């Protein structure tokens, strides 16, 4: 179960994201160069079976510009650099309990990608974002395929205007997990609709305090 330490991180996650977000191809902040104003809007955690990597899916709402935009930023926290992922490094932070942590855009981290696919398959359980040992049943995964294809190995990541598309290799073949970077509320949809092979759906909080719900990630062939 995910353990959440009640301690400090210096610099904080939102501080690091304020510097990192403007460089992302899906960022929709003001063109005039105003600084992002990210605020936590929801999310959840997943467990690493090896207990080495912290995994968090953070929804952050940027209040800069004419209208707020909510982004999904999957994060991994590591006690040492991830080989070959320098371009995905968001920054480093001093954790009050665990010491220095290397914080990555999780779409480039093979542990997060594998656990995300396990969540889609119903083989992993989402954990509350800010509480230890607390499953979050509001986060749901759905898969169109029966059986157990085993792990998902990260092959490559491509970024678009709305998603980060992660190509993975499974025992069932190559699949694409599209992580939704711009979160948008969506009405309930039939799980069989369209060509989706799976998805993860979760909540976040709108600036007015209302709850929104939509797809965090979808799986396609």
trRosetta pair geometry for C-beta under 8 A, 3 or more apart (Angstrom, degrees):
i j d omega theta_ij theta_ji phi_ij phi_ji
1 47 6.4 -83 -118 -81 16 134
1 127 6.5 138 -161 -113 71 135
1 132 6.8 90 129 175 110 70
1 133 4.2 59 135 -107 152 64
1 134 7.8 98 -172 3 122 35
2 45 4.3 89 -118 113 170 137
2 46 7.4 126 -63 102 125 9
2 47 5.5 -134 -57 -79 76 79
2 54 7.8 88 -143 -140 100 78
2 55 7.9 -106 -102 56 122 80
2 127 4.0 150 16 108 125 162
2 128 7.7 -158 68 56 125 59
2 132 6.6 -137 104 -131 64 56
2 133 7.5 -159 61 -55 55 35
3 132 4.8 22 -133 -128 50 115
3 133 7.4 22 -91 -36 63 79
4 45 7.7 -165 -70 -20 102 159
4 128 8.0 -69 -24 97 140 90
4 129 8.0 79 -91 140 142 38
4 130 5.9 127 -165 -165 167 33
4 131 6.2 -155 25 -180 140 2
4 132 4.8 -141 27 -60 79 78
5 95 7.3 79 70 178 145 112
5 96 7.1 -168 135 67 127 94
5 97 4.6 -121 -161 18 155 146
5 98 7.1 -172 -2 -21 161 100
7 95 6.6 76 99 178 128 73
7 96 3.3 -147 172 61 121 125
7 97 5.0 179 -11 -22 164 97
8 12 7.9 -76 -170 -84 75 89
8 95 7.8 170 91 -152 49 39
8 96 4.6 87 44 -44 71 125
9 12 5.3 107 83 -112 94 51
9 13 6.4 43 86 -33 146 77
9 93 4.6 26 179 155 101 134
9 94 6.9 159 -155 75 52 46
9 95 5.4 -14 -104 -100 84 63
9 96 7.2 -101 -66 -14 46 83
9 101 7.4 -47 -134 38 114 129
10 93 6.3 150 70 -164 29 82
10 94 4.8 -19 61 55 89 99
11 15 4.2 -108 168 90 117 136
11 16 5.7 142 96 -52 115 84
11 91 7.0 -23 56 130 114 146
11 93 5.8 -99 56 -112 54 97
12 15 4.6 97 59 5 79 106
12 16 7.1 -145 97 -4 42 86
12 93 7.3 85 -99 -135 14 139
13 16 5.8 -57 -152 36 33 109
13 17 6.3 29 154 -17 67 108
13 58 7.2 -167 152 -92 141 172
13 75 7.2 -18 -144 -112 125 170
13 93 7.4 -47 -70 -52 59 165
13 103 7.2 -172 -116 -147 83 160
14 17 5.5 -53 -143 39 35 112
14 18 6.4 46 154 -30 65 99
14 38 5.0 -163 -152 91 90 106
14 39 7.1 29 -132 -101 140 31
14 40 6.8 -92 -73 -43 120 85
14 60 7.0 160 -115 -131 87 132
15 18 5.8 -47 -152 23 30 114
15 19 7.4 20 153 -8 58 102
16 19 6.2 -64 -163 38 36 104
16 20 6.0 21 150 -13 72 119
16 90 5.3 80 151 145 122 104
16 91 4.1 -141 -138 37 121 138
16 93 6.7 -85 -46 -60 138 117
16 103 6.4 66 128 77 167 146
17 20 5.4 -65 -135 46 37 107
17 21 5.5 46 169 -38 75 103
17 36 7.3 -93 126 103 81 144
17 38 5.0 -38 103 37 123 167
17 60 6.2 106 143 13 161 179
17 73 6.4 -91 -119 -56 127 177
17 90 7.0 -12 -83 -168 60 131
18 21 6.6 -33 -129 16 20 112
18 35 6.3 28 179 173 109 100
18 36 4.8 -164 -139 74 67 101
18 37 7.4 35 -116 -91 111 23
18 38 5.6 -142 -74 14 76 107
19 22 7.8 -68 -177 23 28 100
19 91 7.3 71 68 -55 127 137
20 23 6.4 -74 -170 36 45 107
20 24 7.2 45 146 -35 76 106
20 90 4.9 -23 -86 -145 161 86
20 91 7.0 -125 -55 -23 121 104
21 24 5.9 -57 -160 14 43 115
21 27 5.2 126 163 -110 79 129
21 29 6.9 93 126 -29 115 133
21 36 4.8 50 65 -50 137 166
21 38 6.6 155 -31 -56 150 127
21 62 6.8 166 158 -82 163 138
21 71 7.0 162 -130 28 118 169
22 27 5.6 -171 -122 129 29 166
22 29 6.1 -64 -101 44 82 142
22 36 6.3 -151 -49 -30 90 111
23 27 7.5 81 48 -1 24 144
24 27 4.6 110 67 -31 88 102
24 159 7.3 -132 -168 -164 81 147
24 181 7.6 -164 149 -162 135 145
25 159 4.8 125 39 129 128 122
25 160 7.1 -126 108 157 127 9
25 161 6.7 -92 138 -92 94 46
26 71 7.5 132 112 -128 111 110
26 159 6.7 -123 -25 -179 101 102
26 160 7.0 53 -76 95 106 48
26 161 5.6 126 -109 -175 74 30
26 162 6.0 135 -133 -90 119 15
26 163 7.4 145 -91 4 147 17
26 164 7.7 -100 -13 -50 142 79
26 181 4.2 55 119 105 161 152
26 182 6.3 -141 172 -37 114 94
27 36 7.8 -80 -156 -79 124 128
27 71 7.6 -12 -107 -89 66 145
28 65 7.5 -57 125 -6 76 176
28 69 5.1 143 67 -85 116 171
28 182 7.0 48 -9 -101 131 125
29 34 6.9 -139 164 74 109 87
29 36 5.5 -87 -98 -86 148 85
29 62 6.0 -78 -90 145 98 150
29 64 5.2 22 -148 89 102 123
29 65 5.6 -159 -158 -40 52 125
29 69 7.5 -126 -73 36 57 132
30 33 7.2 -61 103 27 96 23
30 34 4.3 31 59 32 135 113
30 64 5.5 -104 -4 148 106 103
30 65 4.2 -174 -57 -88 85 83
30 66 7.7 118 -92 -14 95 71
34 64 5.0 175 113 -163 118 122
34 65 7.0 176 64 -58 134 62
35 64 6.6 -158 91 -89 42 145
36 62 4.9 -63 -155 -136 95 119
36 64 5.3 -116 -125 4 37 137
37 62 5.9 114 58 -162 61 62
37 63 4.2 -55 87 54 124 91
37 64 4.8 140 7 -43 94 83
38 60 4.3 5 -165 169 109 128
38 61 7.1 139 -149 72 55 34
38 62 5.3 -31 -86 -90 64 74
38 71 7.8 -56 -120 40 111 116
39 60 6.5 147 66 -161 31 75
39 61 5.3 -28 61 63 90 86
39 62 7.9 160 15 -87 72 27
39 63 6.6 36 -2 -22 117 110
40 43 7.6 -84 -162 9 92 115
40 58 6.7 -72 -128 -165 86 105
40 59 7.5 87 -168 81 55 64
40 60 6.1 -44 -99 -106 38 74
41 59 4.3 -80 79 116 96 100
41 60 5.9 151 10 -118 97 18
41 61 4.4 89 -55 -20 136 100
41 70 5.5 -84 69 -131 165 115
41 204 4.7 43 131 -179 101 109
41 205 5.0 -147 -166 56 73 77
41 206 7.7 52 -156 -78 121 18
42 58 8.0 150 89 -159 40 46
42 59 4.3 5 63 46 82 127
42 129 7.1 174 -176 -16 44 157
42 202 7.3 172 140 138 123 108
42 203 5.9 -118 -164 110 154 72
42 204 3.5 -159 40 -123 138 65
42 205 5.4 145 -45 0 109 79
43 56 6.3 53 143 174 135 86
43 57 4.7 -169 -159 100 98 66
43 58 4.3 -47 -65 -110 166 34
43 59 4.9 -175 -57 4 86 76
43 72 7.9 142 -102 -137 100 77
43 129 4.8 95 86 -98 82 138
43 202 7.5 55 -130 135 31 147
43 204 7.2 35 -47 -100 56 96
44 56 7.6 -173 100 -150 31 60
44 57 5.5 6 54 52 69 105
44 126 4.5 5 157 -174 148 114
44 127 6.3 142 179 67 89 46
44 128 6.8 -75 -133 -127 78 18
44 129 5.3 -99 -102 -61 30 85
44 136 4.9 -131 -124 52 122 155
44 139 4.9 -33 -26 -55 168 151
44 202 6.2 -125 -6 -137 123 148
45 54 7.6 -51 -147 -173 117 79
45 55 6.0 121 -165 89 72 71
45 56 5.1 -31 -101 -100 81 68
45 57 7.4 -170 -84 17 30 72
45 126 7.3 125 65 -168 42 66
45 127 4.3 -42 75 74 93 103
45 128 7.1 -1 25 82 101 30
45 129 5.8 139 -24 -111 89 46
46 55 4.3 -43 61 101 87 134
46 57 7.5 57 -14 -16 98 101
46 112 7.3 123 58 -134 130 67
46 115 4.4 136 137 149 144 133
46 116 7.2 -132 -25 -70 166 56
46 119 6.4 -91 -105 -56 131 126
46 124 5.9 26 -150 158 112 135
46 126 6.5 -54 -83 -114 75 55
46 127 6.6 158 -93 16 24 97
47 51 8.0 -17 -175 -86 92 58
47 55 7.2 -122 -47 39 5 119
47 115 7.3 -173 70 -138 45 136
47 124 7.1 -163 46 -156 84 104
47 125 7.8 19 11 61 112 77
47 127 6.5 87 -41 -23 86 135
48 51 6.0 -172 90 -54 95 15
48 52 5.7 -93 121 47 147 62
48 53 4.3 123 -70 55 156 82
48 54 7.4 -86 -6 -70 120 19
48 55 6.1 138 -46 -18 88 114
48 111 5.5 3 -117 178 112 130
48 115 6.8 -84 -92 -62 56 142
50 53 7.4 49 67 9 103 87
50 111 7.9 -91 34 -127 115 127
52 78 7.4 23 145 -131 88 77
52 79 7.2 -99 -171 16 80 110
52 111 7.7 -128 75 -107 98 161
53 76 5.3 -16 -178 -165 111 110
53 77 6.9 145 -169 66 57 54
53 78 5.7 -16 -116 -89 83 82
53 109 7.1 164 -168 168 147 135
53 111 4.5 98 54 96 159 162
53 112 7.4 -116 137 -48 135 77
54 75 7.8 -13 111 116 95 91
54 76 6.5 145 78 -162 60 52
54 77 3.4 -3 54 49 118 110
54 78 7.7 -143 28 -56 79 41
54 101 7.6 -12 27 -151 131 136
55 74 7.7 -15 -167 -172 80 93
55 75 7.6 156 -155 86 36 58
55 76 5.8 -11 -99 -105 63 77
55 77 7.9 -131 -50 20 29 79
55 106 6.7 96 -140 -130 79 143
55 111 6.9 -132 -73 120 119 102
55 112 5.1 159 -128 -104 110 86
55 115 5.8 -18 -145 71 174 156
56 74 7.4 165 92 -156 48 50
56 75 4.7 -11 65 60 95 101
56 76 7.8 172 25 -83 70 33
56 77 7.4 39 3 -15 108 106
56 106 7.8 -173 59 -43 53 146
56 129 6.8 81 -147 -139 102 85
57 72 6.6 -11 -175 -167 93 99
57 73 7.8 157 -160 81 47 42
57 74 5.1 -22 -107 -103 72 75
57 75 7.6 179 -86 20 24 72
57 106 7.7 -95 -87 52 66 152
57 202 7.5 110 105 40 138 165
57 216 6.3 38 175 -170 146 145
58 72 7.5 149 81 -157 45 49
58 73 5.0 -24 69 67 96 91
58 74 7.6 161 21 -94 69 23
58 75 5.9 19 2 -3 115 118
58 129 7.5 110 -100 -143 70 130
59 70 5.7 10 -178 180 101 110
59 71 7.2 164 -153 82 54 41
59 72 5.7 -27 -98 -98 70 66
59 73 7.9 157 -93 21 21 73
59 183 5.9 -3 -133 -15 113 161
59 204 4.0 -86 116 -115 169 135
59 205 7.9 145 97 28 131 64
60 70 7.0 166 85 -151 33 63
60 71 5.4 -18 63 60 85 91
60 73 6.0 3 8 8 116 119
61 68 5.1 19 178 176 107 120
61 69 7.0 167 -151 84 63 32
61 70 4.5 -32 -93 -93 79 79
61 71 7.7 163 -91 15 30 67
61 204 8.0 147 -50 156 102 125
61 206 7.8 110 -90 -148 151 35
61 207 6.0 -172 155 -68 157 87
62 65 7.3 46 122 19 105 110
62 68 6.4 166 78 -152 48 68
62 69 5.3 -8 51 59 100 84
62 70 7.8 -180 13 -87 68 30
62 71 6.7 37 -15 -6 107 111
63 68 5.2 -22 -104 -101 55 99
63 207 7.2 112 -98 -110 98 131
65 68 7.9 151 68 -83 95 29
65 69 7.4 15 58 -6 139 107
68 207 5.0 123 27 -44 164 137
69 182 6.6 -51 -174 -136 108 95
70 182 7.4 104 78 -163 60 53
70 183 4.4 -54 105 56 108 110
70 204 6.0 139 -179 120 150 151
70 206 7.7 -90 -45 -109 140 56
70 212 7.8 162 33 60 164 147
71 181 5.8 -16 -151 173 85 72
71 182 6.5 -37 -105 -97 62 47
71 183 6.9 167 -118 -1 9 93
72 179 6.6 -143 104 165 126 93
72 180 5.7 70 21 89 144 71
72 181 5.7 -133 50 -129 86 30
72 182 7.8 -92 8 -19 88 9
72 183 5.4 108 -41 -54 98 105
72 216 5.9 152 -130 -146 154 82
73 105 7.3 -87 -161 -125 84 75
73 106 8.0 112 158 16 57 99
74 105 7.0 71 75 -177 77 55
74 106 3.4 -97 128 59 99 122
74 107 5.8 112 57 -45 125 70
74 112 5.7 129 159 172 125 146
74 116 7.5 -25 -126 -72 152 135
74 179 6.3 -76 -10 -152 127 149
75 90 7.2 -46 -124 10 97 152
75 103 6.0 -17 -164 -167 108 96
75 104 7.1 139 -158 70 56 48
75 105 7.5 -51 -103 -113 53 28
75 106 5.4 -80 -30 -32 3 111
76 82 7.7 54 96 -48 133 145
76 103 7.2 163 80 -151 47 48
76 104 4.8 -14 57 56 97 101
76 106 4.5 122 -26 -101 90 90
76 109 4.2 20 -1 -16 154 176
76 111 6.5 113 -127 67 142 110
76 112 5.1 -121 -64 -42 116 123
77 95 7.8 77 -174 -61 133 142
77 98 8.0 78 149 91 124 156
77 101 4.7 -13 -166 -174 96 130
77 102 7.5 142 -158 70 45 46
77 103 5.7 -12 -101 -100 69 74
78 81 7.2 109 101 -111 131 11
78 82 5.8 134 8 -50 171 93
78 101 6.6 130 60 -163 36 72
78 102 4.7 -31 67 62 95 97
78 103 7.9 -180 22 -76 74 30
78 104 6.9 25 1 -6 116 114
79 98 6.8 -110 -95 168 100 110
79 99 7.3 56 -137 74 92 106
79 100 7.5 100 -151 86 56 70
79 101 6.7 -45 -90 -111 46 64
79 102 7.5 -33 60 15 2 91
80 102 6.7 -23 122 6 13 131
81 85 7.6 -177 175 60 80 93
81 86 7.6 10 -168 -85 124 74
81 89 7.6 -30 -135 -89 93 129
81 102 5.3 154 -93 -98 50 169
82 85 4.0 0 96 34 111 134
82 88 7.6 -38 72 72 130 117
82 102 6.8 -168 -9 111 81 136
82 104 5.9 -4 16 -61 139 154
82 108 7.9 139 105 117 145 97
82 109 6.3 -93 -120 -114 168 88
85 88 4.4 -51 -177 44 91 115
85 89 6.6 117 124 -49 84 77
85 104 5.8 6 145 -132 136 138
85 108 5.2 142 -137 131 108 120
85 109 6.8 42 -124 -84 160 68
86 89 5.7 -33 -159 -6 40 118
87 108 7.6 -162 83 -127 84 169
88 104 4.9 40 125 -163 102 98
88 105 4.5 -116 -166 46 89 97
88 107 7.6 -146 -138 67 128 73
88 108 3.5 -125 -93 55 160 152
88 109 7.3 -171 129 -47 148 76
89 92 7.8 -11 -177 -46 117 76
89 102 6.5 -59 -130 -174 105 98
89 103 7.3 95 -162 75 65 54
89 104 5.8 -51 -103 -101 46 74
89 105 8.0 -86 -38 3 7 81
90 103 4.7 -58 61 109 109 97
90 104 6.3 168 1 -118 89 16
90 105 6.0 124 -51 -45 99 71
91 103 5.7 -2 63 54 62 110
92 100 5.9 0 -178 -168 115 99
92 101 6.7 163 -155 81 66 46
92 102 5.5 -31 -101 -101 86 57
92 103 6.8 169 -99 11 29 85
93 100 7.4 153 80 -149 35 55
93 101 5.4 -19 63 59 83 96
93 103 6.1 32 5 -21 108 126
94 99 6.9 -51 -149 -170 69 38
94 100 5.9 -34 -101 -90 62 60
94 101 7.7 158 -105 15 14 79
95 98 4.2 2 91 53 139 89
95 99 6.0 -1 56 47 89 20
95 100 7.3 175 15 -87 84 7
95 101 5.0 59 -25 -19 119 119
98 101 6.1 51 99 -63 121 108
104 108 6.3 -110 167 70 117 101
104 109 5.2 118 98 -58 136 118
105 108 5.5 58 86 13 91 106
105 109 7.7 176 94 -18 45 95
105 164 7.9 178 163 -103 121 169
106 109 4.8 -57 -145 29 56 118
106 112 3.7 -51 -176 92 109 178
106 113 7.6 173 155 -46 81 66
107 112 7.4 -78 -71 96 23 129
107 113 7.1 73 -154 -77 41 99
107 157 5.3 114 136 -132 105 140
107 164 4.4 -19 -140 121 171 145
107 166 5.5 -145 -167 -69 91 120
107 179 5.4 -123 -94 18 118 151
108 154 7.6 110 -160 -178 36 152
108 157 5.5 -87 -87 -2 76 155
109 112 4.4 66 80 13 108 108
109 113 6.7 173 85 -12 55 87
109 154 7.8 173 105 -44 20 162
110 113 5.6 -56 -142 39 34 112
110 114 6.1 35 161 -20 68 106
110 153 6.9 -6 -147 -150 116 54
110 154 4.3 -128 -103 11 79 123
111 114 6.1 -56 -149 36 27 109
111 115 6.4 20 156 -13 63 111
112 115 5.8 -63 -147 42 30 107
112 116 6.1 35 156 -25 68 107
113 116 5.7 -52 -146 32 29 113
113 117 6.6 26 156 -14 62 104
113 152 6.0 -116 137 103 91 112
113 154 4.7 103 54 -74 161 106
113 166 5.6 -151 -125 165 121 151
113 168 6.2 178 161 -89 123 125
113 177 6.8 160 -152 50 89 148
114 117 6.0 -58 -153 37 30 107
114 118 6.4 33 148 -20 64 107
114 151 5.1 -14 -141 -159 118 95
114 152 5.1 178 -112 55 58 80
114 153 7.5 21 -82 -80 103 35
114 154 7.6 -88 -43 -33 80 89
115 118 5.3 -50 -147 36 36 116
115 119 6.5 43 151 -24 64 98
115 124 5.5 111 -165 -109 75 170
116 119 5.6 -49 -154 29 34 114
116 120 6.8 38 147 -19 63 99
116 152 7.9 -70 69 59 79 143
116 177 6.4 107 112 -179 126 156
116 179 7.8 -40 -164 -87 162 106
116 200 7.1 -87 -165 -27 85 150
116 217 6.2 15 -180 56 123 172
117 120 5.4 -45 -152 31 39 116
117 121 6.4 32 151 -13 66 109
117 151 7.8 102 77 -167 131 45
117 152 3.8 77 22 -5 165 146
117 168 6.5 -133 -64 108 146 172
117 170 7.2 -162 176 -81 152 126
117 175 7.9 117 -122 80 125 134
117 177 6.4 -106 -77 -72 90 142
117 219 7.4 92 -122 -93 82 133
118 121 5.6 -61 -147 44 33 109
118 123 4.2 -89 -164 81 85 100
118 124 3.8 78 115 -18 109 114
118 151 8.0 -25 -61 -118 103 59
118 152 7.8 -142 -37 7 69 107
119 122 7.8 48 -176 -66 29 22
119 123 7.6 -95 -61 57 22 62
119 124 4.5 -59 -70 71 65 108
119 125 7.7 159 -115 -69 83 10
119 126 6.3 63 -134 -58 126 85
119 139 7.6 -40 -169 141 129 115
119 141 4.5 177 147 -65 69 143
119 200 5.8 32 117 -98 120 126
120 141 4.6 -154 -115 -163 24 117
120 142 7.2 -42 -161 60 67 33
120 143 5.4 96 147 -71 83 99
120 177 7.7 -137 -32 -117 150 114
120 198 4.0 73 -179 151 119 137
120 199 6.9 119 -127 36 101 7
120 200 5.9 -87 -82 -53 76 90
120 217 7.3 -91 -71 99 114 115
120 219 5.7 77 -160 -26 160 135
121 124 7.8 70 58 9 86 81
121 141 6.8 -22 27 139 26 138
121 143 5.1 27 -108 -39 49 154
121 148 7.3 95 173 -124 138 63
121 149 7.4 -135 -106 30 145 93
121 198 7.2 -28 -66 -129 54 156
122 141 5.7 -163 -65 85 57 115
122 143 6.6 -111 -7 11 96 115
123 148 7.1 99 -79 -130 138 100
124 141 7.9 72 62 -11 80 156
125 135 5.2 -40 156 -127 122 114
126 135 6.8 94 82 -163 58 71
126 136 4.6 -65 116 62 103 100
126 137 7.9 165 64 -79 103 19
126 139 3.5 -5 39 74 169 140
126 202 7.5 174 -138 -98 167 123
127 134 6.4 101 -166 74 78 58
127 135 6.0 -68 -106 -108 55 41
127 136 6.0 82 160 -3 11 97
128 131 4.1 4 95 46 139 98
128 134 4.0 -12 10 95 129 112
128 135 7.2 71 -25 108 82 8
128 136 4.7 138 -75 -63 56 102
129 136 7.4 40 -21 -63 68 151
131 134 4.0 7 104 22 118 146
136 139 5.0 52 105 5 107 108
137 140 7.9 30 172 -71 55 81
138 202 6.6 85 120 -143 89 68
138 203 5.4 -29 150 -1 133 117
139 200 6.8 1 -177 -174 91 99
139 201 7.4 172 -153 86 48 49
139 202 4.5 0 -111 -99 81 105
139 203 8.0 -106 -73 12 66 76
140 200 7.2 167 87 -152 45 53
140 201 5.1 -10 60 58 93 95
140 202 7.5 175 22 -72 61 60
141 198 6.9 8 -179 -178 87 108
141 199 7.4 -174 -147 94 54 40
141 200 5.1 -21 -98 -99 76 77
141 201 8.0 176 -82 19 30 69
142 191 4.9 -117 170 -136 152 126
142 198 5.9 -178 96 -147 57 66
142 199 5.6 2 54 51 97 75
142 201 7.6 20 0 -1 108 106
143 197 6.8 3 -153 151 70 71
143 198 4.1 -8 -106 -100 64 117
143 219 7.4 2 -117 47 80 145
144 191 7.5 175 -80 148 80 98
144 192 7.3 108 -112 -112 108 63
144 196 6.9 148 -29 109 127 67
144 197 4.9 -106 34 -149 115 50
144 198 6.2 -128 3 -59 76 67
145 149 7.3 26 116 -35 138 121
145 172 6.7 34 174 -125 164 168
145 197 6.3 8 -19 -170 106 100
145 198 7.5 -60 18 -52 90 110
149 152 7.9 51 101 -70 114 78
149 170 4.5 37 140 164 131 119
149 171 4.5 -172 -171 52 75 93
149 172 4.3 -59 -119 -17 137 104
150 170 6.6 155 70 -163 78 79
150 171 4.6 73 33 -15 117 124
151 170 7.4 -157 100 -121 36 74
152 168 4.1 11 179 171 103 144
152 169 7.2 148 -161 67 55 40
152 170 5.1 -30 -102 -77 73 96
152 175 7.4 -66 -132 55 118 114
152 177 7.5 63 165 -29 156 133
153 168 6.1 143 66 -163 41 79
153 169 4.5 -21 59 57 103 96
153 170 7.6 173 16 -72 74 44
154 157 7.5 -12 -168 -47 110 94
154 166 6.5 -55 -130 -174 89 109
154 167 7.9 94 -163 80 52 57
154 168 5.9 -41 -96 -105 39 82
155 167 4.4 -60 66 105 114 98
155 168 6.1 177 2 -105 93 24
155 169 5.7 97 -52 -26 115 94
155 174 7.2 -14 -4 -132 156 108
156 166 7.8 -179 92 -150 39 49
156 167 5.0 13 53 44 78 116
157 164 5.9 -1 -171 176 107 103
157 165 7.1 152 -157 79 54 49
157 166 5.3 -15 -104 -103 82 71
157 167 7.5 -150 -74 18 35 75
158 164 7.5 166 83 -161 38 57
158 165 4.9 -15 63 61 88 102
158 167 7.7 45 1 -18 98 102
159 163 7.9 -169 -150 100 48 48
159 164 5.3 -23 -105 -110 72 77
159 165 7.7 -171 -83 20 22 75
160 163 5.2 17 52 55 110 74
160 164 7.5 -173 23 -85 71 31
160 165 6.5 47 -8 -14 111 107
162 180 6.9 -26 154 -148 89 67
162 181 5.9 179 172 48 36 95
162 182 5.1 -72 -140 26 78 111
163 178 4.4 -8 -174 -173 148 98
163 179 6.0 142 -162 69 80 48
163 180 5.8 -42 -102 -103 88 40
163 181 5.8 -177 -103 -1 25 92
164 178 7.4 155 75 -156 40 52
164 179 4.6 -10 57 56 92 108
164 181 6.1 93 -17 -55 85 112
165 176 5.4 -9 -172 -171 99 116
165 177 7.5 154 -158 78 49 43
165 178 5.1 -18 -104 -103 75 77
165 179 7.8 -158 -76 21 28 71
166 176 6.8 143 71 -159 45 60
166 177 4.5 -20 63 63 104 94
166 178 7.6 -176 20 -80 72 28
166 179 6.6 49 -10 -15 112 104
167 174 6.3 -1 -172 -171 95 108
167 175 7.7 163 -151 86 52 36
167 176 5.6 -29 -95 -100 61 77
168 174 7.0 161 83 -150 42 60
168 175 5.6 -20 63 64 92 82
168 176 7.5 154 17 -100 77 26
168 177 6.1 31 -5 -5 123 107
169 173 7.8 -88 -148 163 60 24
169 174 5.7 -33 -100 -95 62 72
170 173 6.5 -2 64 53 82 35
170 174 7.6 152 23 -96 72 22
170 175 6.0 6 8 7 118 115
172 175 7.3 31 85 -39 103 119
173 221 7.6 17 100 -145 127 90
175 197 6.7 -98 -140 65 126 151
175 219 5.7 6 167 -170 127 100
175 220 7.0 158 -167 80 80 36
175 221 6.2 -61 -117 -115 74 38
176 219 7.2 155 83 -154 49 52
176 220 5.1 -18 63 64 100 87
176 221 7.5 23 18 106 87 11
177 217 5.8 7 180 -180 94 121
177 218 7.6 169 -154 85 53 35
177 219 5.4 -22 -101 -99 69 76
178 217 6.4 164 83 -156 50 66
178 218 5.2 -8 56 58 102 83
178 219 7.7 -174 17 -83 74 26
178 220 6.7 25 -11 7 112 109
179 216 7.2 -20 -150 154 69 70
179 217 5.0 -25 -105 -102 56 99
180 183 6.2 97 122 -91 114 58
180 184 7.9 -109 174 18 132 80
180 214 7.4 -108 108 125 164 109
180 215 5.6 113 -25 106 149 86
180 216 5.8 -144 39 -163 107 25
180 217 6.3 -144 -1 -77 83 40
180 218 7.4 65 -46 -4 103 89
183 204 6.0 44 140 23 159 150
183 212 7.3 120 141 109 112 132
183 214 5.9 145 -170 67 81 128
183 216 7.4 -10 -107 -102 105 63
184 214 5.6 162 83 -140 49 171
185 206 7.9 -21 -48 -68 125 120
185 212 4.0 -104 -82 -155 104 106
185 213 6.5 57 -137 49 79 45
185 214 5.3 -149 -125 -49 25 117
186 189 6.9 -30 145 -21 116 113
186 213 7.3 -91 51 103 68 66
186 214 4.2 100 10 -121 96 93
186 215 6.3 5 25 -5 148 86
189 193 5.1 -84 167 29 108 146
190 193 4.6 114 69 -36 88 99
191 196 7.9 -108 -176 85 57 122
191 199 7.8 -153 -137 34 80 110
193 196 7.2 30 82 21 63 112
195 220 6.4 51 114 -133 99 100
195 221 7.5 -84 160 20 108 99
196 199 5.7 -9 179 -40 142 107
196 218 5.3 -80 -129 -167 116 113
196 219 6.6 91 -170 64 78 61
196 220 6.4 -70 -119 -83 50 76
197 219 4.5 -76 74 108 94 101
197 220 6.1 147 9 -110 99 25
197 221 6.1 107 -37 -46 134 75
198 218 7.1 160 90 -162 52 52
198 219 3.8 17 54 35 93 127
199 215 5.3 -58 -172 -133 126 110
199 217 6.5 174 -152 94 60 55
199 218 4.4 -16 -102 -108 95 71
199 219 6.7 -144 -66 12 48 77
200 215 7.0 104 74 -159 52 65
200 216 4.7 -48 99 60 103 104
200 217 4.6 29 34 47 108 93
200 218 7.9 -139 23 -69 64 40
201 213 6.5 44 171 173 101 95
201 214 6.8 -126 -143 136 84 17
201 215 5.6 -49 -95 -96 75 50
201 216 6.8 167 -110 4 20 84
202 213 7.1 -144 116 -142 23 74
202 214 7.9 -28 60 63 52 47
202 216 5.1 19 23 -33 109 127
203 211 5.5 -24 -161 -168 121 105
203 212 6.7 141 -157 78 65 46
203 213 5.0 -37 -97 -93 69 81
204 211 7.7 149 79 -155 30 61
204 212 5.5 -21 65 64 78 97
204 213 7.9 158 19 -87 62 37
205 209 6.6 -22 -173 -143 108 32
205 210 7.4 150 -157 79 63 33
205 211 6.2 -44 -104 -102 61 54
205 212 7.3 153 -115 17 11 84
206 209 6.9 -33 74 40 77 19
206 210 4.7 -5 42 63 122 84
206 211 7.3 -145 2 -78 91 5
206 212 5.2 95 -49 -27 99 113
215 218 5.7 6 -180 -52 139 98
